[in-house]
Amino acid sequence: MNRFNGGSLCMIGAVFGSAGFIISSFAPSIPVLVLSMGVMAGVGLTVPFILPFIAASDMYDKHRFTMLTIISLCPGIGGVVFPYMTSVLIDIYGWRGVVLIYGALFLNCFPVGYLNAIVKRRLSKKLGQRTNLKEMLNCSLFREPLYLVLVFCVFLMNTLLPTVNVFFVDMVRGKGFDVETGSFLLSVNGITNLGGRLIIIALTPVLKCSRVAQWSVYLAILSAAVCLYAFVVSYPHLLATTIVYGTFWGMAMISYPAMILEVSGPKNYPTAMGYSNLIGAIGGLIGVPIAGFIKDTTGNYDLVYFGTTVLGLVGSAMLLTMYIKTTCQKRREEKVNHPVFKNTFTYISS
């Protein structure tokens, strides 16, 4: 996206991803399904996922952070709507029919990409494009201590935290409840996730502190809430824990894109977002098999809960510490470079 028009890439991704969905609908075996759904559809989804954030960063100046926050609300809405819609459609058409329907639905990304391509062409003269490999990779981002700690924090967070959502129903079953209860609590998780995003939208005009600091606090509370799942046994306590977990998960997720922009700046935002998501995904690839192994070995998810809490709190503490250190250093530099300070220092020296 640093080199080519993101809208054009979105159009290609829409076709490639839809082809993956269609092939999945007729897949005769698991290996074919892994290739079509896991690889083709997964690769096709990458650009449409990140394009709205990049487009908002390019198109808006004054209201850039506000627009990124609003865009981040949409995954929360999808997380509430699509589970219900999928459940209804599976009862009618089966999973193969649903995958085929979603393949057709995903083709809507083609006209969306076309519109973005038009806008990008109009903005290209203003924004410019990176043409050589060094500028496209933009590895200088990792020379910034705050960004380096941030991506490491994202890696720690994504190692085990997403597994709570992946294995949520099975976790509830492990507490002695049935699948219906687990599905209901998962829906509660999605609804409170959306509620947490709405809370941040309402509080954005009021909250004046850095988004890095905000995200560190949300991550700390979210990680601590996961630990409670190891101790709760009754349904009311499980429901209360799910509400807290879902709310702060939504607050953390909606703050994430704006936080990346705050750290990297508009020019480096596409690369910073890409690297951060890539490193987080690597953490997820490592964490999900580990969580499954822990469950198979111990018979429960308690160690997963504790590990998630520890990794989240460590990452949050590291990021907040680095943010405070970087902020204090910048203030000292601004004070030293201030004209009044320079003139005073020159007078005393003379």
C-alpha positions as a Markdown table, in Angstrom:
| # | Residue | x | y | z |
|---|---|---|---|---|
| 1 | Met | 0.0 | 0.0 | 0.0 |
| 2 | Asn | 3.0 | 2.3 | 0.4 |
| 3 | Arg | 3.9 | 1.7 | -3.3 |
| 4 | Phe | 0.6 | 1.0 | -5.0 |
| 5 | Asn | -2.9 | 2.4 | -4.8 |
| 6 | Gly | -4.6 | 0.8 | -1.8 |
| 7 | Gly | -8.0 | 1.0 | -3.5 |
| 8 | Ser | -6.7 | -1.1 | -6.5 |
| 9 | Leu | -5.2 | -3.6 | -4.1 |
| 10 | Cys | -8.6 | -3.8 | -2.3 |
| 11 | Met | -10.3 | -4.7 | -5.6 |
| 12 | Ile | -7.8 | -7.5 | -6.2 |
| 13 | Gly | -8.2 | -8.7 | -2.6 |
| 14 | Ala | -12.0 | -8.7 | -3.0 |
| 15 | Val | -11.8 | -11.0 | -6.1 |
| 16 | Phe | -9.1 | -13.3 | -4.5 |
| 17 | Gly | -10.9 | -13.5 | -1.2 |
| 18 | Ser | -14.3 | -14.2 | -2.8 |
| 19 | Ala | -12.7 | -17.0 | -4.9 |
| 20 | Gly | -11.4 | -18.5 | -1.7 |
| 21 | Phe | -14.9 | -18.5 | -0.2 |
| 22 | Ile | -16.4 | -20.0 | -3.3 |
| 23 | Ile | -13.8 | -22.8 | -3.4 |
| 24 | Ser | -14.4 | -23.4 | 0.3 |
| 25 | Ser | -18.1 | -24.0 | -0.3 |
| 26 | Phe | -17.2 | -26.9 | -2.6 |
| 27 | Ala | -14.1 | -28.1 | -0.7 |
| 28 | Pro | -13.9 | -31.9 | -0.7 |
| 29 | Ser | -11.3 | -32.2 | 2.2 |
| 30 | Ile | -9.8 | -30.3 | 5.1 |
| 31 | Pro | -6.5 | -29.5 | 3.2 |
| 32 | Val | -8.4 | -27.9 | 0.4 |
| 33 | Leu | -10.5 | -25.9 | 3.0 |
| 34 | Val | -7.3 | -24.8 | 4.8 |
| 35 | Leu | -5.9 | -23.5 | 1.4 |
| 36 | Ser | -9.1 | -21.8 | 0.2 |
| 37 | Met | -10.4 | -20.4 | 3.5 |
| 38 | Gly | -7.2 | -20.0 | 5.5 |
| 39 | Val | -4.9 | -18.8 | 2.7 |
| 40 | Met | -6.9 | -17.4 | -0.2 |
| 41 | Ala | -9.7 | -15.8 | 1.8 |
| 42 | Gly | -7.3 | -14.7 | 4.5 |
| 43 | Val | -4.9 | -13.0 | 2.1 |
| 44 | Gly | -7.9 | -11.4 | 0.3 |
| 45 | Leu | -9.2 | -9.9 | 3.6 |
| 46 | Thr | -5.9 | -8.2 | 4.5 |
| 47 | Val | -6.3 | -5.0 | 2.4 |
| 48 | Pro | -10.0 | -4.4 | 3.0 |
| 49 | Phe | -9.3 | -4.8 | 6.7 |
| 50 | Ile | -6.6 | -2.1 | 6.9 |
| 51 | Leu | -7.8 | 0.2 | 4.0 |
| 52 | Pro | -10.4 | 2.1 | 6.0 |
| 53 | Phe | -7.9 | 3.2 | 8.6 |
| 54 | Ile | -5.3 | 4.2 | 6.0 |
| 55 | Ala | -7.9 | 6.1 | 3.9 |
| 56 | Ala | -9.2 | 8.0 | 6.9 |
| 57 | Ser | -5.6 | 8.9 | 7.9 |
| 58 | Asp | -5.0 | 10.3 | 4.4 |
| 59 | Met | -8.3 | 12.1 | 3.9 |
| 60 | Tyr | -8.7 | 13.8 | 7.2 |
| 61 | Asp | -6.4 | 16.3 | 9.0 |
| 62 | Lys | -8.3 | 18.0 | 11.8 |
| 63 | His | -10.7 | 15.2 | 12.6 |
| 64 | Arg | -8.3 | 12.3 | 11.8 |
| 65 | Phe | -8.4 | 10.7 | 15.3 |
| 66 | Thr | -12.2 | 11.1 | 15.5 |
| 67 | Met | -12.7 | 9.3 | 12.2 |
| 68 | Leu | -10.4 | 6.5 | 13.1 |
| 69 | Thr | -12.3 | 6.0 | 16.3 |
| 70 | Ile | -15.6 | 5.9 | 14.5 |
| 71 | Ile | -14.3 | 3.4 | 11.9 |
| 72 | Ser | -13.1 | 1.2 | 14.8 |
| 73 | Leu | -16.7 | 1.0 | 16.0 |
| 74 | Cys | -17.7 | -1.0 | 12.9 |
| 75 | Pro | -15.9 | -4.3 | 13.8 |
| 76 | Gly | -17.8 | -4.2 | 17.1 |
| 77 | Ile | -21.1 | -4.0 | 15.2 |
| 78 | Gly | -20.1 | -6.8 | 12.9 |
| 79 | Gly | -19.1 | -8.9 | 15.9 |
| 80 | Val | -22.7 | -8.6 | 17.2 |
| 81 | Val | -24.6 | -8.9 | 13.9 |
| 82 | Phe | -22.7 | -11.7 | 12.1 |
| 83 | Pro | -22.8 | -14.4 | 14.8 |
| 84 | Tyr | -26.6 | -14.2 | 14.8 |
| 85 | Met | -26.8 | -14.0 | 11.0 |
| 86 | Thr | -24.5 | -16.9 | 10.6 |
| 87 | Ser | -26.5 | -19.0 | 13.0 |
| 88 | Val | -29.7 | -18.4 | 11.2 |
| 89 | Leu | -28.2 | -18.9 | 7.7 |
| 90 | Ile | -26.6 | -22.2 | 8.8 |
| 91 | Asp | -29.9 | -23.6 | 9.9 |
| 92 | Ile | -31.3 | -22.8 | 6.5 |
| 93 | Tyr | -28.4 | -23.4 | 4.0 |
| 94 | Gly | -25.8 | -25.3 | 6.0 |
| 95 | Trp | -22.2 | -24.1 | 6.4 |
| 96 | Arg | -21.3 | -24.6 | 2.7 |
| 97 | Gly | -24.2 | -22.3 | 1.7 |
| 98 | Val | -23.3 | -19.7 | 4.2 |
| 99 | Val | -19.7 | -19.6 | 3.0 |
| 100 | Leu | -21.0 | -19.2 | -0.6 |
| 101 | Ile | -23.2 | -16.3 | 0.5 |
| 102 | Tyr | -20.4 | -14.6 | 2.4 |
| 103 | Gly | -18.2 | -15.0 | -0.7 |
| 104 | Ala | -20.8 | -13.0 | -2.7 |
| 105 | Leu | -21.1 | -10.5 | 0.2 |
| 106 | Phe | -17.4 | -10.0 | 0.3 |
| 107 | Leu | -17.4 | -8.9 | -3.4 |
| 108 | Asn | -18.9 | -5.7 | -2.2 |
| 109 | Cys | -15.3 | -4.8 | -1.3 |
| 110 | Phe | -14.7 | -4.4 | -5.0 |
| 111 | Pro | -16.7 | -1.2 | -5.6 |
| 112 | Val | -15.5 | 0.1 | -2.2 |
| 113 | Gly | -12.0 | -0.4 | -3.4 |
| 114 | Tyr | -12.8 | 1.3 | -6.7 |
| 115 | Leu | -14.1 | 4.4 | -4.9 |
| 116 | Asn | -11.0 | 4.5 | -2.7 |
| 117 | Ala | -8.8 | 4.2 | -5.7 |
| 118 | Ile | -10.4 | 7.3 | -7.2 |
| 119 | Val | -9.9 | 9.2 | -4.0 |
| 120 | Lys | -6.3 | 8.0 | -3.6 |
| 121 | Arg | -5.4 | 9.2 | -7.1 |
| 122 | Arg | -6.7 | 12.7 | -6.3 |
| 123 | Leu | -4.6 | 12.7 | -3.1 |
| 124 | Ser | -1.5 | 11.1 | -4.6 |
| 125 | Lys | 0.0 | 14.4 | -5.7 |
| 126 | Lys | -0.5 | 15.9 | -2.2 |
| 127 | Leu | 0.7 | 12.8 | -0.2 |
| 128 | Gly | 3.3 | 11.4 | -2.6 |
| 129 | Gln | 4.3 | 7.7 | -2.9 |
| 130 | Arg | 7.2 | 5.7 | -1.8 |
| 131 | Thr | 9.0 | 4.2 | -4.7 |
| 132 | Asn | 12.1 | 2.3 | -3.4 |
| 133 | Leu | 12.3 | -0.7 | -1.2 |
| 134 | Lys | 13.8 | 1.1 | 1.7 |
| 135 | Glu | 11.1 | 3.6 | 1.9 |
| 136 | Met | 8.4 | 1.0 | 1.4 |
| 137 | Leu | 9.7 | -1.2 | 4.3 |
| 138 | Asn | 10.4 | 1.8 | 6.5 |
| 139 | Cys | 12.4 | -0.2 | 9.0 |
| 140 | Ser | 13.5 | 3.1 | 10.7 |
| 141 | Leu | 10.2 | 2.8 | 12.6 |
| 142 | Phe | 11.9 | 0.3 | 14.9 |
| 143 | Arg | 14.5 | 2.9 | 15.9 |
| 144 | Glu | 11.8 | 4.7 | 17.8 |
| 145 | Pro | 11.9 | 3.2 | 21.4 |
| 146 | Leu | 8.2 | 3.8 | 22.0 |
| 147 | Tyr | 7.1 | 2.1 | 18.8 |
| 148 | Leu | 9.4 | -0.8 | 19.5 |
| 149 | Val | 8.0 | -1.4 | 22.9 |
| 150 | Leu | 4.5 | -0.9 | 21.5 |
| 151 | Val | 4.8 | -3.7 | 19.0 |
| 152 | Phe | 6.4 | -6.0 | 21.6 |
| 153 | Cys | 3.4 | -5.2 | 23.8 |
| 154 | Val | 1.0 | -6.1 | 20.9 |
| 155 | Phe | 2.9 | -9.4 | 20.5 |
| 156 | Leu | 2.5 | -10.3 | 24.2 |
| 157 | Met | -1.2 | -9.3 | 24.1 |
| 158 | Asn | -2.0 | -11.3 | 21.1 |
| 159 | Thr | -0.2 | -14.4 | 22.3 |
| 160 | Leu | -2.9 | -15.6 | 24.6 |
| 161 | Leu | -5.6 | -12.9 | 25.0 |
| 162 | Pro | -7.4 | -13.7 | 21.7 |
| 163 | Thr | -7.6 | -17.4 | 22.7 |
| 164 | Val | -10.2 | -16.3 | 25.3 |
| 165 | Asn | -12.5 | -15.4 | 22.5 |
| 166 | Val | -11.5 | -18.4 | 20.3 |
| 167 | Phe | -12.2 | -21.0 | 23.1 |
| 168 | Phe | -14.8 | -19.0 | 24.9 |
| 169 | Val | -17.7 | -21.5 | 24.6 |
| 170 | Asp | -15.5 | -24.4 | 25.5 |
| 171 | Met | -14.2 | -22.4 | 28.5 |
| 172 | Val | -17.8 | -21.9 | 29.7 |
| 173 | Arg | -18.5 | -25.6 | 29.2 |
| 174 | Gly | -15.5 | -26.4 | 31.4 |
| 175 | Lys | -17.3 | -24.5 | 34.2 |
| 176 | Gly | -20.2 | -27.0 | 34.0 |
| 177 | Phe | -22.6 | -25.0 | 31.8 |
| 178 | Asp | -24.1 | -26.1 | 28.5 |
| 179 | Val | -23.3 | -24.9 | 25.0 |
| 180 | Glu | -26.4 | -22.6 | 24.9 |
| 181 | Thr | -25.1 | -20.8 | 28.0 |
| 182 | Gly | -21.7 | -20.4 | 26.5 |
| 183 | Ser | -23.2 | -19.1 | 23.2 |
| 184 | Phe | -25.3 | -16.6 | 25.2 |
| 185 | Leu | -22.3 | -15.3 | 27.2 |
| 186 | Leu | -20.4 | -15.0 | 24.0 |
| 187 | Ser | -23.2 | -12.8 | 22.6 |
| 188 | Val | -23.0 | -10.8 | 25.8 |
| 189 | Asn | -19.2 | -10.5 | 25.2 |
| 190 | Gly | -19.9 | -9.1 | 21.7 |
| 191 | Ile | -22.6 | -6.7 | 22.9 |
| 192 | Thr | -20.5 | -5.3 | 25.7 |
| 193 | Asn | -17.6 | -5.1 | 23.3 |
| 194 | Leu | -19.7 | -2.8 | 21.2 |
| 195 | Gly | -20.7 | -0.9 | 24.3 |
| 196 | Gly | -17.1 | -0.3 | 25.3 |
| 197 | Arg | -16.4 | 1.1 | 21.8 |
| 198 | Leu | -19.4 | 3.5 | 22.2 |
| 199 | Ile | -18.2 | 4.6 | 25.6 |
| 200 | Ile | -14.8 | 5.6 | 24.1 |
| 201 | Ile | -16.6 | 7.5 | 21.3 |
| 202 | Ala | -18.6 | 9.4 | 23.9 |
| 203 | Leu | -15.5 | 10.1 | 26.1 |
| 204 | Thr | -13.1 | 11.1 | 23.3 |
| 205 | Pro | -13.9 | 14.8 | 23.4 |
| 206 | Val | -13.4 | 14.7 | 27.2 |
| 207 | Leu | -10.3 | 12.6 | 27.5 |
| 208 | Lys | -7.3 | 14.8 | 27.0 |
| 209 | Cys | -4.5 | 12.4 | 27.9 |
| 210 | Ser | -2.5 | 10.4 | 25.4 |
| 211 | Arg | -4.0 | 7.5 | 23.6 |
| 212 | Val | -1.0 | 5.4 | 24.5 |
| 213 | Ala | -1.6 | 6.0 | 28.2 |
| 214 | Gln | -5.3 | 5.2 | 27.7 |
| 215 | Trp | -4.7 | 2.0 | 25.9 |
| 216 | Ser | -2.2 | 0.9 | 28.5 |
| 217 | Val | -4.8 | 1.3 | 31.2 |
| 218 | Tyr | -7.5 | -0.5 | 29.2 |
| 219 | Leu | -5.2 | -3.4 | 28.5 |
| 220 | Ala | -4.2 | -3.7 | 32.2 |
| 221 | Ile | -7.9 | -3.8 | 33.3 |
| 222 | Leu | -8.8 | -6.2 | 30.5 |
| 223 | Ser | -5.9 | -8.6 | 31.4 |
| 224 | Ala | -6.8 | -8.5 | 35.1 |
| 225 | Ala | -10.4 | -9.4 | 34.2 |
| 226 | Val | -9.3 | -12.5 | 32.4 |
| 227 | Cys | -7.7 | -13.9 | 35.6 |
| 228 | Leu | -11.2 | -13.8 | 37.2 |
| 229 | Tyr | -12.4 | -16.6 | 34.9 |
| 230 | Ala | -10.1 | -19.0 | 36.9 |
| 231 | Phe | -12.0 | -18.4 | 40.1 |
| 232 | Val | -15.7 | -17.7 | 39.1 |
| 233 | Val | -18.0 | -20.7 | 39.3 |
| 234 | Ser | -21.5 | -19.3 | 39.5 |
| 235 | Tyr | -23.5 | -17.9 | 36.6 |
| 236 | Pro | -23.9 | -14.4 | 38.0 |
| 237 | His | -20.2 | -14.0 | 38.6 |
| 238 | Leu | -19.4 | -15.4 | 35.2 |
| 239 | Leu | -21.8 | -13.0 | 33.6 |
| 240 | Ala | -20.3 | -10.0 | 35.5 |
| 241 | Thr | -16.8 | -11.0 | 34.5 |
| 242 | Thr | -17.9 | -11.3 | 30.9 |
| 243 | Ile | -19.4 | -7.9 | 30.9 |
| 244 | Val | -16.2 | -6.3 | 32.3 |
| 245 | Tyr | -14.0 | -8.3 | 30.0 |
| 246 | Gly | -16.1 | -7.5 | 26.9 |
| 247 | Thr | -16.4 | -3.8 | 27.8 |
| 248 | Phe | -12.7 | -3.2 | 28.2 |
| 249 | Trp | -11.8 | -5.4 | 25.2 |
| 250 | Gly | -14.0 | -3.0 | 23.1 |
| 251 | Met | -12.4 | 0.0 | 24.7 |
| 252 | Ala | -8.9 | -1.3 | 23.9 |
| 253 | Met | -9.7 | -2.3 | 20.4 |
| 254 | Ile | -11.3 | 1.0 | 19.4 |
| 255 | Ser | -8.3 | 2.9 | 20.8 |
| 256 | Tyr | -5.7 | 0.8 | 19.0 |
| 257 | Pro | -5.7 | 2.4 | 15.5 |
| 258 | Ala | -5.6 | 5.9 | 16.9 |
| 259 | Met | -2.8 | 5.0 | 19.2 |
| 260 | Ile | -0.7 | 3.6 | 16.3 |
| 261 | Leu | -1.3 | 6.9 | 14.5 |
| 262 | Glu | -0.3 | 8.9 | 17.6 |
| 263 | Val | 3.0 | 7.0 | 17.9 |
| 264 | Ser | 4.0 | 6.8 | 14.2 |
| 265 | Gly | 2.5 | 9.9 | 12.6 |
| 266 | Pro | 0.4 | 10.1 | 9.4 |
| 267 | Lys | 3.3 | 9.6 | 7.0 |
| 268 | Asn | 4.4 | 6.3 | 8.6 |
| 269 | Tyr | 0.9 | 5.1 | 9.6 |
| 270 | Pro | 0.4 | 2.4 | 6.9 |
| 271 | Thr | 3.7 | 0.8 | 7.6 |
| 272 | Ala | 3.3 | 1.1 | 11.4 |
| 273 | Met | -0.2 | -0.5 | 11.3 |
| 274 | Gly | 1.0 | -3.3 | 9.0 |
| 275 | Tyr | 4.0 | -4.2 | 11.2 |
| 276 | Ser | 2.0 | -4.0 | 14.3 |
| 277 | Asn | -0.7 | -6.3 | 12.9 |
| 278 | Leu | 1.9 | -8.7 | 11.5 |
| 279 | Ile | 3.7 | -9.1 | 14.8 |
| 280 | Gly | 0.4 | -9.4 | 16.7 |
| 281 | Ala | -0.6 | -12.2 | 14.3 |
| 282 | Ile | 2.7 | -14.0 | 14.8 |
| 283 | Gly | 1.9 | -13.9 | 18.6 |
| 284 | Gly | -1.6 | -15.4 | 17.8 |
| 285 | Leu | -0.1 | -18.2 | 15.7 |
| 286 | Ile | 2.1 | -19.1 | 18.7 |
| 287 | Gly | -0.5 | -18.7 | 21.4 |
| 288 | Val | -3.5 | -20.6 | 20.1 |
| 289 | Pro | -1.6 | -24.0 | 19.9 |
| 290 | Ile | -0.1 | -23.3 | 23.3 |
| 291 | Ala | -3.5 | -22.7 | 24.8 |
| 292 | Gly | -4.9 | -25.9 | 23.2 |
| 293 | Phe | -1.9 | -27.9 | 24.5 |
| 294 | Ile | -2.5 | -26.5 | 28.1 |
| 295 | Lys | -6.1 | -27.5 | 27.9 |
| 296 | Asp | -5.3 | -31.0 | 26.7 |
| 297 | Thr | -2.6 | -31.5 | 29.3 |
| 298 | Thr | -4.3 | -30.0 | 32.4 |
| 299 | Gly | -7.9 | -30.5 | 31.5 |
| 300 | Asn | -8.8 | -26.8 | 32.1 |
| 301 | Tyr | -7.9 | -23.3 | 31.0 |
| 302 | Asp | -6.7 | -21.9 | 34.3 |
| 303 | Leu | -3.1 | -21.6 | 33.2 |
| 304 | Val | -4.2 | -19.9 | 30.0 |
| 305 | Tyr | -6.1 | -17.3 | 32.2 |
| 306 | Phe | -3.1 | -16.7 | 34.4 |
| 307 | Gly | -0.7 | -16.5 | 31.5 |
| 308 | Thr | -2.9 | -14.1 | 29.7 |
| 309 | Thr | -3.1 | -11.8 | 32.7 |
| 310 | Val | 0.7 | -11.9 | 33.3 |
| 311 | Leu | 1.5 | -11.2 | 29.7 |
| 312 | Gly | -1.0 | -8.4 | 29.4 |
| 313 | Leu | 0.1 | -6.7 | 32.6 |
| 314 | Val | 3.7 | -6.9 | 31.7 |
| 315 | Gly | 3.1 | -5.4 | 28.3 |
| 316 | Ser | 0.9 | -2.7 | 29.7 |
| 317 | Ala | 3.5 | -1.8 | 32.3 |
| 318 | Met | 6.3 | -1.7 | 29.8 |
| 319 | Leu | 4.4 | 0.5 | 27.4 |
| 320 | Leu | 3.3 | 2.9 | 30.0 |
| 321 | Thr | 6.8 | 3.2 | 31.5 |
| 322 | Met | 8.3 | 3.8 | 28.1 |
| 323 | Tyr | 5.6 | 6.4 | 27.3 |
| 324 | Ile | 6.3 | 8.3 | 30.5 |
| 325 | Lys | 10.1 | 8.1 | 29.9 |
| 326 | Thr | 9.7 | 9.4 | 26.3 |
| 327 | Thr | 7.3 | 12.2 | 27.3 |
| 328 | Cys | 9.6 | 13.4 | 30.1 |
| 329 | Gln | 12.6 | 13.3 | 27.7 |
| 330 | Lys | 10.7 | 15.4 | 25.1 |
| 331 | Arg | 9.7 | 18.0 | 27.7 |
| 332 | Arg | 13.3 | 18.3 | 28.9 |
| 333 | Glu | 14.5 | 18.8 | 25.3 |
| 334 | Glu | 11.8 | 21.4 | 24.7 |
| 335 | Lys | 12.8 | 23.2 | 27.8 |
| 336 | Val | 16.5 | 23.2 | 26.8 |
| 337 | Asn | 15.7 | 24.5 | 23.3 |
| 338 | His | 13.3 | 27.1 | 24.5 |
| 339 | Pro | 14.5 | 30.6 | 23.5 |
| 340 | Val | 14.2 | 32.0 | 27.0 |
| 341 | Phe | 16.3 | 29.2 | 28.4 |
| 342 | Lys | 18.9 | 29.6 | 25.7 |
| 343 | Asn | 19.2 | 33.3 | 26.3 |
| 344 | Thr | 19.5 | 32.9 | 30.0 |
| 345 | Phe | 22.1 | 30.2 | 29.6 |
| 346 | Thr | 24.1 | 32.3 | 27.2 |
| 347 | Tyr | 24.0 | 35.3 | 29.6 |
| 348 | Ile | 25.1 | 33.3 | 32.6 |
| 349 | Ser | 28.0 | 31.7 | 30.6 |
| 350 | Ser | 29.2 | 35.1 | 29.4 |
